[in-house]
């Protein structure tokens, strides 16, 4: 008989077919080596019939009605303001502030001189002339260039100026101050239009994504978290019922440990049950192994300890988990805002660390990183390592 492994889904799942399909695909991808059993609890989650009525519309103007399907175009005030914010936030190491022209020009000059020193075939004195022309031509009237604070982008502008201006003009023309200034001015005008168009398009896409997908998804996510605080008994009972339907002894004691996989809030449910967070009403579920991915449980525990006996051992600076948690493997993805690490805070009962596994980010998933774990190579590898054959 194959080893049963129980899989708990995350938030925002109101259709049992979704978890059944995901588990079926996961079983096929891992060669049907184990009996993967879906545990559906989504019908006990948040009721979201009217979520759309309480979500603010970021494009609404006072009492003005916004029709379904309307999207702010790149020329709208909202998008322009968001684009300015994006431009000022490109340098992630600093707090977005009004860009300083002197700092901007220093970065552009660096791009100019680096391009020449790397072998662009013009004399140094012509590089000096391009730097001077740029400084004299740079103006707040070029609205979008004046918003840019990112040194990498500004250096790239310097590189473009060298390459484009020197390609367009003969050397004798480059030495003509009027022609050079005019060429630099035209290139900066074009770059200003290009940067503005790009930033406004990105801002428009972000605005639309926030309105249509991110805000409703976050509402449903936190809705399930809120409901779990009240309906945990029903949800825990559902998990136990599914486990008992396979083997009533599973999870009841040290000799009958159970294997769990949990995604997102499903990971929180799995770990809450494994440590006996709600005992005595929900006694600990003895687990042989727990694999979590996209798990907020470390954050939940540190904000509000899940069990009175589960507190940090000050001498060690860690939280020791009970015997009921034998092994814990925690997968996280760098771009997933709901995934947290475990190994630096928690210890198993024997003193070993839970295993944190980084899942490589794939840009094809875009911002949907929280749901991207199911078919990753890292999950398959860890299942093979933990569950064996």
C-alpha positions, 0 to 999 in steps of 0.5 A: 500500500502506498504511503498516504500524504494529506494535502491542505490547500490555501486561501481563496479556494471555493471549489473542491475541484481546484485542490483535487486537480492540483493534487492529481497533477502533483501525483502525476508529476511525482510518478504516483509514488504516494497516495496524495489525499486532498483535504478541502476546507474552502467551503468553511472559509470567508463568504465573499459575495459582496467583496467587490462592494467594499473595495475602493475604486482607485479611479473614482472622482467624488460622486463620479460613476466608473463603469465596469471595465473602465480602465485609466488610460496612460494620460489619466491623472492617477496613472501620471502620479503613480508613474512619478512614484515609480520613477522615484522608487526605482532606486530601491536603496533609498527613500523616494524623494524629489530627484536632485539635478546635480546628482542626476547629471553626475550619473549621466556624466559617469555613463558618458565617460564610461562609454568612452573609456570602454573604447567608444572611438571619440577623443576625450575632449569630445566626451567633455563637450557632450558632458557640457552640452548635456548639463546645459541642455538638461532642464526640468521642462523635460518632465519625465527625465527630471523624475528619474533617480535611478543611477543605472538608468541615468548612466544608460542615458549617458551611454545612449547620448554618446553612441547616438550623437556620435553616430549622427554627427561627423567629427567636425560637426561634433566640434561645432558647439551649436550642432552638438547642443542641438543634437543632444537637445533632440536626443534628450527630448526623445528620451523624455518622451520614451521614459514618460510613455514607458513609465505611464504604461507600467503605471497603468498596468499596475493600476489595473492589476491592483484594481482587478486582481490584487485587491480582491485577492488580498481581501479573500486571503485575509478574509479566510485568515479572519474566518479561521480564527473563529471556525478553526474547530470545524476546519480541524475536524474536517482535516481529521475526518479526511485522515480518519477516512484513510486510517483512523489511527493516523496522527493519534500517537507516536507510532502512527504519525502522519505526513502533511503538505500545506500551502499558505493558510493550509500550512498554518492549519497543518502546523497549528494541528501538529503542535496542538495550538488549540488543545485540549479542544484540538489535540496535537496531530502527531506528524512524521513530516510536514512540508509547507510552502508559501507559509505565513505560520512563522509570522503568525506565531511570532506575532501571537504565539500559537501555544502557551508553551511555544515561546522562545528559549532566551538562552538559545534565542529560538522556539523549540517545537514539540515532539509531535512535529518530527520534520518540517520542510519550508519552501519559500519563493523570494517574490512571495510576500506571504512566505516566511523563513523558519530555520533561524527562529524554530528548532525541532524537538531534537535541536535540529533546524527545520529546512528552509528551501528557496524556490527559484523565481520564474518571471513567467509567473509574474506577480502570482508567486504565491500560487506558483509552488505546486509544479516546481522542481524544488517541491518534487525534490523535497517530496522525494527526500522527505517521503522516500519511495 
